[in-house]
Amino acid sequence: MWTDTELDDALTALHKEVKPPSVDVRAALMVACNEAKPRRRYAWTAAAVAAVTVGVLAMPGAPTAAAGALGAAAAQVLANPEPLPGPGQFFYTATRESGLASSMTSTGKPLSVLQESMTQLWVPSDRSAEWTVRSGPTGARKWLAGNEDLARREGDGGLLDPRANRERVQRGPCGDFPDQHELGGTPDDGKPCGERYGHWEAPTPRFLADLPRDPDALYERLSKDAKGRGADVLRLAAGVLRAAETSAELRAAVYRALVKLPGLDVTDNTANLDGRKGTALGLTENNLRDEVIVDTVSGRYIGRRSVLVQPGTGYWAGLHPGTVVEFTAVTLGVASNADTPPAN
């Protein structure tokens, strides 16, 4: 919310030579103008609104840089929708994840390592047919605190358990893989494949169809289900963005809904995930900055990452601010055969 002084100063600072913003930025700011409830009334004439947008003033919701990046991504994803599989083909999703594992040596020294894993999922165009998932560690690891020699010499506290270092291939109709059950079960247990609803992080076509396409309504749904916590809004949104079955219209709506997330800003214009560069849009809560990474040129969602913003304690003991403690890189495509990634 602006104070009277802030608004007066901002209007005074406008210059006619300032270049006008892009259409996406202007649209985001116009939405914000309509939603803002200033402490005193102003007659918002067309000329006044144009002056404010030219000045690129900060409005409620995501700052201007983030709003522009999300607007560009929404436009591009509509212009370049992901291909859909035909009969006998598969939605393909590859998720490369580096997750932090931490422990202590026998003498109390902190050990932290990023361990990489890969999960590949093939979902048939007929969801009731057999799905295939291949998952396991890649063997790549990056030590953030300690090293291999220290872990061998003083013990790793179970950090590098060799039993976890194996690849698994599972198959099952409608994604019912052996030995894969959610603790406590789900409302979809026992239902026919076409009647399952799913949730934000494992959406089904029914769930996706029920989500609003209006950005305001979609943001309201996201915020409600995330209980107002910004990091969880990003997490739930990412679940839909990484789903291969999400339509271009819904992806664009998610991007435009995130424009409304307070505090979201561009934190890195050249974020690199799995060899692909994009724009990192993040917000900070407590000791972590959570980010979604978007290629604004193609509109594709690339992945997520979490960055430590304070000196690490507890689980993050020994880590410095700016350390990436988790990232997930996502690749979508259409495959002709299960077990075989798309050609490009």
Buried (B, 14 or more C-beta within 10 A) or exposed (E): EBEEEEBEEBBEEEEEEEEEBBEBBBBBBBBBBEEEEEEEEEEEEEEEBEBBBBBBBEBBBBBBBBBBBBBBBBBBBBEEEBEEBEEEBBBBBBBBBBBBBBBBBEEEBBBBBBBBBBBBBBBBBBBEBBBBBBBBBBEEBEEBBBEEEBBEEBBBBEBBEEEEEEEEEBBEBBBBBEEEEEEEEBEBEEEEBEEBBBBBEBBBBEBBEEBBBEBEEBBBBBBEEBEEEBBBBBBBBBBBBBBBBBBBEBBBBBBBBBBBBEEBBBBBEEBBBBEBBBBBBBBBEEBBBBBBBBBBEBBBBBBBBBBBBEEBEEEBBBBEEEBBBBBBBBBBBBBEEBEEBBEE
